[in-house]
């Protein structure tokens, strides 16, 4: 009973009893009971309007609940309920507040080589060799508009990053990528069909990966790329344990590539039809820093390409012109620059032209255990500006066979004055003989 009710009761007790008074007292008691019921109801309503206790006001939600976007997974009229516990507070939330699962794929490959080389005595004597080619791990994915892609490779003699970048995908599907990614130059993604590649790769002008920023977009038949690379992928020009061919600092050759700009533009005729042909052009310009002179020279390259896919045929044609103009110390010949990868290095001509002509046919498999059968002949040649220099050439005829997770290259390679083929040189000098390599590369992919 509150103060008001107590006062009323005291006043009634002080009055003299009479029949009318007794009747009035019964009426007042009924009113007091009604007042008490109303007061109890008022207290309940006031309690609902009170703020949360200070402990609940000051304790924040977990970072995941604060930062992740809301995802609607059930109608608002009948949301799925989920309980989450934050400290001593039990929070009941709807499925709309759950964090979005990242779409990340982890894959990889394990590849082996079976090789016969006619320019290695032990390979001839043993009737071939075999060994690990590469074990690699890949991460690719997307969270909202944020992209990620990375690959690390393990060889029997080295391990190195292949690529690793973060990107943003805009509403028009164009992308901005930051990190170690493929340089947009010439035929993409590869200037060959075989496992050994061709001349452009061994010059660092195909399947090259550097550290920088790249923007790419597709506008109908138009494909465009713009990129800037601060330096090669490892930021260590003396480290030869790398995948991409770059200028390296070995011996008297102390050059490295820095501040490189790339632009590529392609137009596809017959887009969406059974016969698509991309015509395109690429440009590349960079500075060449020489650690011995502490000065910068320059480098440029330009390419025009045709990539035609008609029916089961694929024709690739490409022409490249490149020039390196380093500022070397006195006594160092500038007619050649040194590139390196896979634990080794060699010289290439400072000025040259390159021609590529590749033809492939994708057969329809006649047996159920073969998913893909593509046969090809890839040819490329390095025309050196140096007088009396022997051009470098490589021709690969072979087939790629896909069967479930297995993918196998069977290649017969003929090379003349090429790096990794006996005494071949991609600069001046070298060998005028054709050398052969029979290569079977078997890989399991997941």
C-alpha positions in Angstrom: 0.0 0.0 0.0 1.4 3.4 -0.9 1.3 6.7 1.0 -2.0 7.8 -0.7 -3.8 4.6 0.3 -2.4 4.7 3.8 -3.8 8.3 4.3 -7.2 7.3 3.1 -7.3 4.3 5.4 -6.2 6.3 8.4 -9.0 8.9 7.8 -11.6 6.1 7.6 -10.4 4.6 10.9 -10.8 7.9 12.7 -14.5 8.4 11.7 -17.3 7.2 14.1 -19.1 4.0 13.1 -22.6 4.2 11.7 -24.6 2.3 9.1 -23.9 4.9 6.4 -20.3 5.0 7.5 -20.0 1.2 7.2 -21.4 1.4 3.7 -19.0 4.2 2.8 -16.1 2.2 4.2 -16.8 -0.8 2.0 -16.9 1.5 -1.0 -13.6 3.1 -0.1 -11.9 -0.2 0.4 -13.0 -1.3 -3.0 -11.6 2.0 -4.4 -8.3 1.4 -2.6 -8.0 -2.1 -4.2 -8.7 -0.6 -7.6 -6.0 2.2 -7.0 -3.4 -0.5 -5.9 -4.1 -2.5 -9.1 -3.7 0.7 -11.3 -0.4 1.6 -9.4 1.0 -2.0 -10.1 0.1 -1.6 -13.8 1.8 1.8 -13.9 5.0 0.4 -12.4 5.1 -2.3 -15.1 4.7 0.2 -17.9 7.5 2.5 -16.4 9.8 -0.5 -16.1 9.5 -1.2 -19.9 10.6 2.4 -20.7 13.8 2.2 -18.5 17.1 2.1 -20.4 19.4 -0.9 -20.3 21.6 -1.4 -17.4 25.0 0.4 -17.6 26.8 -2.9 -18.1 24.7 -3.7 -21.2 25.0 -0.2 -22.5 28.8 -0.1 -22.4 29.6 -3.6 -23.7 29.9 -3.5 -27.5 29.0 -6.2 -29.9 31.9 -8.4 -31.2 33.9 -6.9 -34.1 32.5 -9.5 -36.5 28.9 -8.4 -35.7 29.9 -4.7 -36.0 31.9 -4.8 -39.2 30.4 -7.5 -41.3 27.6 -6.6 -43.8 24.0 -7.8 -43.2 23.0 -10.7 -45.4 19.3 -11.4 -45.7 18.8 -15.2 -45.7 15.2 -15.4 -44.5 12.0 -13.3 -44.9 11.6 -10.5 -42.4 8.2 -11.8 -41.3 9.7 -15.1 -40.1 13.4 -14.7 -39.5 15.5 -17.7 -38.5 16.8 -17.1 -35.0 20.4 -17.7 -33.9 21.9 -17.2 -30.5 25.4 -15.7 -29.9 27.1 -15.2 -26.6 29.2 -12.1 -26.1 30.9 -12.3 -22.6 28.1 -12.7 -20.1 25.5 -11.3 -22.4 23.4 -13.6 -24.5 22.4 -11.9 -27.8 19.6 -13.2 -29.9 20.0 -12.2 -33.6 18.4 -13.0 -36.9 20.1 -14.8 -39.8 20.4 -11.4 -41.6 23.2 -10.4 -39.1 25.4 -13.4 -39.7 28.8 -12.8 -41.4 29.1 -13.7 -45.0 31.2 -16.8 -45.8 34.2 -15.9 -48.0 34.3 -17.7 -51.3 37.9 -19.0 -51.2 39.3 -21.9 -53.2 42.5 -23.7 -52.3 44.1 -25.8 -55.0 47.4 -27.0 -56.4 49.3 -29.3 -58.6 52.0 -31.9 -58.5 53.9 -32.4 -61.8 56.7 -34.8 -62.9 59.0 -34.8 -65.9 60.2 -37.7 -68.0 63.0 -36.3 -70.2 65.5 -37.3 -72.9 68.1 -34.8 -74.0 70.5 -35.5 -76.9 73.0 -32.8 -75.7 73.6 -34.4 -72.3 75.8 -37.5 -72.2 74.3 -38.9 -69.0 70.8 -38.5 -70.4 71.9 -40.4 -73.6 73.6 -43.1 -71.5 70.7 -43.6 -69.2 68.2 -43.5 -72.0 66.4 -40.6 -70.3 65.8 -39.1 -66.9 62.9 -38.4 -64.6 62.2 -36.2 -61.6 60.0 -33.7 -59.9 58.9 -30.8 -62.0 57.0 -28.7 -59.4 54.6 -28.8 -56.4 52.5 -25.8 -56.1 49.7 -24.4 -53.9 47.1 -21.9 -55.1 44.6 -19.6 -53.3 41.9 -17.8 -55.3 38.8 -16.2 -54.0 36.5 -13.3 -53.6 34.9 -11.6 -50.5 32.3 -9.1 -51.7 34.2 -7.1 -54.3 37.6 -7.9 -52.9 39.6 -10.4 -55.0 42.7 -12.5 -53.9 45.0 -14.7 -55.9 48.3 -16.3 -54.9 50.5 -19.2 -55.9 53.7 -20.5 -54.4 55.9 -23.1 -56.1 58.3 -25.7 -54.8 60.9 -27.2 -57.2 63.6 -29.7 -56.3 66.3 -27.0 -56.3 64.4 -23.9 -55.2 61.0 -22.5 -54.0 59.5 -19.2 -55.0 56.3 -17.2 -55.3 54.7 -17.3 -58.7 52.2 -14.6 -58.1 50.2 -12.9 -55.3 47.8 -10.0 -55.5 44.7 -8.4 -54.1 42.1 -6.8 -56.3 38.9 -4.9 -56.4 36.1 -5.7 -58.9 34.0 -2.7 -60.0 30.3 -2.9 -61.0 31.3 -3.0 -64.7 33.4 -6.1 -63.9 36.7 -4.2 -64.5 39.4 -4.9 -62.0 42.2 -3.2 -60.1 45.0 -5.5 -59.0 47.8 -4.7 -56.6 50.8 -7.0 -55.9 52.7 -9.6 -58.0 50.7 -10.3 -61.2 51.1 -11.0 -64.9 52.5 -8.2 -67.0 50.0 -7.4 -69.8 52.1 -7.8 -72.9 51.4 -9.6 -76.2 49.5 -12.9 -76.4 47.6 -13.6 -73.1 47.6 -15.6 -71.1 50.4 -17.6 -72.9 52.3 -17.2 -76.1 52.5 -21.0 -76.6 50.5 -24.2 -76.1 53.3 -26.4 -74.8 54.9 -26.9 -71.4 58.3 -25.5 -72.4 57.0 -22.2 -73.9 58.9 -20.3 -76.6 61.4 -17.5 -77.2 59.3 -14.6 -75.7 59.2 -16.4 -72.3 63.0 -16.8 -72.2 63.4 -13.0 -72.9 61.1 -12.0 -70.1 58.4 -10.9 -72.6 55.8 -13.6 -71.9 54.2 -15.0 -68.7 56.2 -12.4 -66.7 55.2 -11.4 -63.2 56.3 -8.2 -61.5 55.3 -6.1 -58.5 52.9 -3.3 -59.3 49.4 -2.2 -60.0 47.2 -3.2 -63.0 43.8 -2.1 -64.3 41.9 -4.2 -66.8 38.5 -3.9 -68.3 36.3 -5.4 -71.1 34.0 -3.2 -73.1 32.3 -5.6 -75.5 34.9 -6.6 -78.1 37.5 -4.2 -76.6 40.0 -5.5 -73.9 42.3 -3.0 -72.3 45.1 -3.1 -69.7 47.1 -0.4 -68.0 49.8 -1.2 -65.5 52.8 0.2 -63.5 55.5 -2.0 -62.0 57.9 -0.5 -59.5 60.3 -3.4 -59.8 60.6 -7.1 -60.5 58.6 -9.5 -58.2 61.2 -10.2 -55.5 62.7 -6.7 -55.2 66.1 -8.4 -55.2 67.8 -8.4 -58.6 70.5 -10.7 -57.3 68.1 -13.5 -56.3 68.0 -16.1 -59.1 65.5 -18.3 -57.4 62.5 -16.9 -59.3 59.9 -18.0 -61.8 59.9 -15.0 -64.2 62.8 -14.0 -66.4 64.0 -10.6 -65.3 67.2 -8.5 -65.6 69.5 -9.7 -62.8 72.7 -8.6 -61.1 75.4 -11.2 -61.7 79.1 -10.4 -62.2 79.8 -7.3 -64.2 76.1 -7.1 -65.3 74.5 -5.0 -62.5 71.3 -4.0 -64.1 67.7 -4.3 -62.8 64.3 -3.2 -64.2 62.4 -0.4 -62.3 59.5 2.0 -62.9 57.9 0.1 -65.8 54.7 1.1 -67.6 52.6 -1.3 -69.7 49.6 -0.7 -72.0 47.7 -3.4 -74.0 44.7 -3.0 -76.2 42.9 -5.8 -78.1 39.7 -6.0 -80.3 37.9 -9.3 -80.8 36.1 -9.8 -84.1 33.2 -12.2 -84.1 32.8 -12.0 -80.3 30.4 -14.6 -79.1 30.5 -16.6 -82.3 32.2 -19.8 -83.1 35.1 -17.9 -84.7 36.7 -15.2 -82.6 39.8 -13.4 -83.6 41.6 -10.9 -81.4 43.9 -8.3 -82.9 46.0 -6.4 -80.4 49.0 -4.2 -79.6 51.2 -3.8 -76.5 53.7 -1.3 -75.4 56.3 -1.5 -72.5 58.7 1.1 -71.2 60.9 1.0 -68.1 64.1 2.4 -66.6 67.1 0.2 -66.1 69.0 1.0 -62.9 72.7 0.0 -62.8 74.0 -0.6 -59.3 77.6 -0.1 -60.3 77.2 3.4 -61.9 74.1 4.4 -59.9 72.6 5.6 -63.1 69.4 4.8 -65.1 69.2 3.7 -68.7 66.0 2.7 -70.4 64.2 -0.2 -72.1 61.2 -0.4 -74.4 59.3 -3.1 -76.2 56.3 -3.2 -78.6 54.2 -6.1 -79.9 51.4 -6.8 -82.3 49.5 -10.1 -82.1 46.7 -12.2 -83.6 44.9 -14.8 -81.6 42.2 -16.6 -83.6 39.9 -19.3 -82.3 37.7 -20.7 -85.0 36.0 -24.0 -84.3 38.6 -26.3 -83.0 41.5 -24.4 -84.4 43.7 -21.8 -82.6 46.2 -19.7 -84.5 48.6 -17.4 -82.7 50.8 -14.9 -84.5 53.0 -12.3 -82.9 55.8 -9.8 -83.7 57.9 -8.1 -81.1 60.6 -5.4 -81.1 62.6 -4.7 -78.0 65.6 -2.5 -77.0 67.7 -2.4 -73.8 69.9 0.7 -73.4 71.7 0.3 -70.0 74.3 2.7 -68.6 77.1 0.2 -67.7 80.5 0.9 -66.3 83.4 1.3 -68.7 84.5 -2.0 -70.2 81.1 -3.7 -69.9 79.6 -4.5 -73.3 76.1 -3.1 -73.7 75.3 -5.4 -76.7 73.9 -7.9 -74.2 72.0 -7.8 -70.9 71.7 -10.6 -68.4 68.4 -12.2 -67.3 67.9 -15.0 -64.8 65.4 -17.4 -63.3 65.2 -21.0 -62.0 68.5 -20.6 -60.1 70.6 -19.6 -63.2 71.3 -16.7 -65.6 72.4 -16.0 -69.2 72.8 -13.2 -71.6 70.4 -12.1 -74.3 70.8 -9.6 -77.1 70.2 -6.0 -76.2 68.3 -5.3 -79.4 66.3 -7.8 -81.4 63.1 -8.8 -83.1 60.9 -11.8 -82.3 58.5 -13.8 -84.4 55.9 -16.3 -83.1 53.7 -18.6 -85.1 51.7 -21.2 -83.2 48.9 -23.5 -84.5 46.8 -25.9 -82.4 43.8 -28.2 -83.0 41.5 -29.4 -80.2 40.3 -33.0 -81.1 37.0 -34.5 -80.0 38.1 -37.4 -77.8 37.1 -40.8 -79.1 37.5 -42.6 -75.8 35.6 -41.9 -72.5 38.7 -41.7 -70.3 40.1 -38.7 -72.2 38.4 -35.3 -71.6 40.7 -33.2 -73.8 43.1 -33.7 -76.6 44.9 -30.7 -78.1 47.8 -31.1 -80.5 50.0 -28.2 -81.6 53.1 -26.9 -83.4 54.7 -23.9 -81.7 57.5 -22.0 -83.4 59.3 -18.8 -82.4 62.6 -17.1 -83.4 64.9 -14.4 -82.1 66.4 -12.1 -84.8 69.4 -10.5 -83.3 70.6 -7.0 -84.4 74.3 -7.9 -83.6 76.1 -8.6 -86.9 77.0 -12.2 -87.6 75.0 -13.3 -84.5 73.3 -16.7 -84.9 69.5 -16.4 -84.4 67.8 -18.4 -81.7 64.9 -20.7 -82.7 62.7 -23.2 -81.0 60.0 -25.5 -82.4 57.8 -27.7 -80.3 55.4 -30.3 -81.7 53.2 -32.2 -79.2 49.9 -32.9 -77.6 48.2 -32.0 -74.3 45.9 -34.7 -72.8 43.4 -34.1 -70.1 41.8 -36.9 -68.1 40.0 -35.9 -65.0 42.5 -34.3 -62.6 45.4 -35.5 -64.7 46.9 -33.3 -67.4 49.9 -34.5 -69.5 52.1 -32.7 -72.1 53.9 -34.8 -74.6 56.4 -32.6 -76.4 59.3 -33.1 -78.9 61.4 -29.9 -78.8 64.0 -28.8 -81.4 66.1 -25.8 -80.6 68.9 -23.9 -82.3 71.2 -21.7 -80.2 68.7 -21.5 -77.3 69.3 -21.1 -73.6 69.1 -24.4 -71.7 70.0 -26.4 -74.8 73.7 -27.2 -74.7 75.9 -24.4 -75.7 73.1 -22.3 -77.1 73.2 -18.5 -76.5 70.5 -15.9 -76.9 73.2 -13.3 -77.2 76.1 -13.4 -79.6 78.0 -16.6 -80.2 76.6 -19.9 -79.3 75.9 -23.0 -81.3 74.6 -23.4 -84.9 73.4 -27.0 -84.2 69.8 -28.1 -83.6 69.4 -29.9 -80.3 66.4 -32.0 -79.2 64.5 -32.6 -76.0 61.7 -35.2 -75.6 59.6 -34.1 -72.6 56.6 -35.8 -71.0 55.1 -33.7 -68.2 52.5 -35.4 -66.1 50.5 -33.3 -63.5 47.8 -34.0 -61.0 45.6 -30.9 -60.3 43.1 -30.2 -57.6 
